[in-house]
Amino acid sequence: MKEYSFRVPSMHDETSAKEIASIISGIRGIQDVDVDYQEGTVNVYYDENQVIKDKIKYTVEKKGFKVDD
């Protein structure tokens, strides 16, 4: 299992945090997601045999959230 940590500057409330967690959780190979909207951070734990971090980043950005990694 690998970890991918990044910031989402536009995540300012619990609603957007839940949306981001839901978006990421829907990707095959994701093991766990920790989202902290107060810090603007996301930690993703994933199976590197099933998904690459670029797909995680692309999926979040496709939904309109900027990712700073």
Secondary structure, 3 states (H helix, E strand, C coil): CEEEEEECCCCCCHHHHHHHHHHHHCCCCEEEEEEECCCCEEEEEECCCCCCHHHHHHHHHHCCCCCEC
